[in-house]
């Protein structure tokens, strides 16, 4: 079952994209998976920066393209929820994603997977799917869907 949580959102600047991530983080906790979809430059990493701020984790959030995954530990006094930030762009498919053992991290952390649509859903029976787009006028848009497998 896929449920659109709100209509398409306009994100005129990076601060708006980051604010969306922060707002989404308020409803996330250990075991939650966020799958990010969109072309290069659509704002996936910027949205994860907002997730990180909303969760209160340490370290600068940068694209994990070359390292594949980064773990951000909670800051003292924060909600205590780690963030695992993954970039599936260079992965050869679901088998390589499985090699990262992210299902282990899912029990303790929020896991956000850039370029994850069509690959990362297998990690959990439920997830948030955030589709980001970049319009010709350079404004980003986002749709947020809650996806749950029928049992």
Secondary structure, DSSP 4 states (H G I P E B T S, - for coil): -EEEEEEEEEE-SHHHHHHHHHHHHTT--TT-EEEEE--TTSSHHHHHHHHHHHHTB-S-----TTTSEEEEPBPTTS---EEEEEE-TT--SHHHHHHTTHHHHHTTEEEEEET-TTTGGGG-SEEEEEEEEE-TTS-EEEEEEEEE---
